[in-house]
Amino acid sequence: MENDIQKGSEHPLSILANEAYRVFSELGFEIANSPELENTFYNFDALNVPKDHPARDMQDTFYIKNESEKVLRTHNTNTTARMIEMAGKENKFPCAYISIGKVFRNEATDITHEMQFYQIDGFAIVPMEDKSGAGTLAHMKGVLTQFYKKALGENIEIEFRPSFFPFTEPSVEVHAKFNGKWLEMMGGGMLHPNVLKNLGLDPEKFQGFAFGGGLDRIAMIRWNIPDVRLFYQGDLRLNQF
């Protein structure tokens, strides 16, 4: 009977998360966490998301019944907001943090979309007088290139393309070429002055970058997993990994 027992293995998302923590820790980032049940200030307001932004609508966000200011976080960038505020209160600069956590979106599921998934978020902030080159787009590009080379192989091609996000300006999309196709992996850019002000920092004295994107997308590419829902079905008999 003992010979019929099959040993389990580490989940791909756990493998990738641990690798990400290791890579970013080696690059000087500290690990952070924040609540999955969040208030609208850290999830939206602090991040320069307008009151009439579509992302706030009921079809995108899970609001808590009878608590209009409480939501299931729609992105892990709430961690970035909380840590920026904390760094300001403790005067902890320069600083850099990385976080990985589950987020929730009220949307239909298919092979590339789930109502819950994992995001990786990070940021770095330095005083303006810092002349080391830290906290710049060039710094962010180097950090993310290093991460993707570790996660997807040394030969992976990375492109940074202009884009728009409420909490960064200028903003870029990060694309990776895999099996001959360019795929959007995450977004990022320089922290918007309004975000710094909302969280208690003077944008004339501090600058930094922030980035965020889906961990599941990276895992799907790395292990050639065809359906994001397989990460969460929990049926060990499938042995799809």
N, C-alpha and C positions, 0 to 999 in steps of 0.2 A: 504493500500500500504506500510506503514511504516513497518508492520510486515514481509513483503517480503524481506526487506533489510538485507543482511548478512554482518556482520562486518568482516573486514579483520583481519589478524594476522601477527605478526612479522615473517619475513623470517627466516628459519632455519640457514642460514649462518650468518645472523645478530645476532641471538641469540647466536650462538657459538662464533662469533668474540667478542661480548661484554663480554661473560664469560671468554674468553681467556685473554682479556685485564685486567679484574678484578683479575684473578688468578696471572698473571705475575706481575701486579702492586703491589700486596700484597707481592710478592717475591723480590721486589726491582727494577723491570725493568721499564724504562721509555718508553713511546709510541713514535714511529717514523714513518715518511712517506717519500716517494721519488717519482720521476716522473715515470709514466708508459711509456712515450716516453723517452728512455735512450740513452746515447752514449755507444759505444762499450768498452770504458775503464772501466766504472763501471759495465757493464754487463758481460764482459769477461776478459779483460786484468788484471785488478786489482785483480781478483779472481783466477789468476794462470791458466786460461783456455788457452791452447796452440792455436796458430794461425791456426793449422791444425785440431783442435778438431771437430768431427762430429757435435756437437751442434751448430757450427757457420754456417753450410751449409744452403742454402736457404730452404731445405725441413724441417728444424727445426725452423728457425728464420724468423720473419717478418721484413725485411729490408725496410727502407723508400726510395722510388724512388728518385733518383738523390742526395741522402744523404747517402753515403756508411757507415758513422760512426754513423748513427742513427738507432735504432731498437726499436720495442716494446719489453719491457723487458721479457726475457724468464724465469726469476725467481725473487722472491722478495729479493734475496740476494744482489741485487744492493743497497737496503736500508742499509744493513749491511755494505757494502763497504763505502757508503757515511758517515755513522755515525762514523765508525772507523776513517776515515780521519778527520772528524769534531772534534772528541774527542782529537786526536793528536794535532790539531791546537790550541785548547782551553785548552790543558793540563787537560782534565777532566777525571781523573782516581782515583779510579776504576770506571767503568761504565758498564751499562747493558741496552740494548734496545730490545724492541719487536715491530714487525711490521706485519700488515696483509694487503695484497693488491692483486689486480688482475694481473695475468701474462698471457702470450700469447705464444702458440706453434703452428707452422704450421704443423698440423698433422690431420689425418682422425679421425672423431668422432665415438664413439660407447658408450656402456653403462657405460664404466669406463674412457673414454677419451673425453675431450672437447678441442677446440682451445683456450678457455679462461677459467680460473678457479682461485681460490684464494689460496694463499700460506701464511703460518705463518712462519716468520723468527725471529730469535733472536740471541743475542750474549752477552758475558760478557768478559771484559778485565781488568786485574789487573797488577800492577807493579810486577816484579819478586820477590822483597823483601817482598811482601804480604804473610804472613804465615797463613792466615785464612782458606786456602783450597778453596777459591773462584777462579773461572776461570779455574778449573780443570775438567777432565772427570767425577770425582765423583760428583762434583757440578752440572754439566749438567745432570747427571743421576737423581739426586735428584729433580732438577727443572722439568724435563720432566715427571718423575713418578708422581709428585704432579699434574701437568697439566692433564695428562691422567686419573688420578683417579677422578678429578673433572669433566672432560668431558664425560667419559665413565663408571664411577662407581668405588667405592672403591675396588671392587673385580677384577678389570681388571688386567691381567698378562702382564708384560712388559719384553722384552728381548732386549739386546744390542748386535748386532752381527758385527764382523769385516767386513769392506767394503773399498771402495776407492772413494774419491771425490777430484777433483783438489785443492779445497780451504781448506781442512783439512787434518791433518796428526798427529796422527793416526785418522782413520775415522771409524764410526760405522753406521749401519742401526738400526733404532728403530722399533721393531715389537710388536704388541699387539695381544693377543689371544682373539678372540670374536666368540661366538657360536662354540667353539671347533676348530677354525682355526686360524693359525698365519698369520697376515697381515702386510706387510711393511707399516709404517706410515710416516716416515721421515728419513732424514739422518743428520749426524752431526759429530762433533769431535773437536780436538784441531786446532785452526787456524794455517794454514800453514805459516812458516816463510816468504815465498815469498809474501803472502798476506799482512802481517804486513809491510814488506819493501815497497811494492808497494804503500801502503797508508800512508807512512811517519813515521812508527814506527820502532824502533830497536828491533828485535826479541830476542836480548840478554837482553833487559830490560823489555819486556812486554810479557805476555802470556794470552791466553783466549780460549774460546770455541765458536762454532757457530752451529746452527741447523736450519733446514728448511724442510717443507713438506706441503702437500695439506690439506687445511681446508675442502674441499669438501669430501675427503675420510672419515674424522672423522664424518662429518654430515651424510653421507650415512650409516655408521655403527650404529650411535646413534639412528637414526630414521628409520632404515631399509628401506631406499630409494633405489630402484633397479637400477635406471638409472641416471647418473650424469647430463644428459641433461635436466632433469626435473627442476633443479635449475634455468635454464635460459630461459625456454620457455614462461613464463609470462602469461599463460592462467589460469586465476583465476577460471574458471569453473571446472578445473580438481580436485581442492581441494585435491591434492595428499598428502599434509602434515597434 
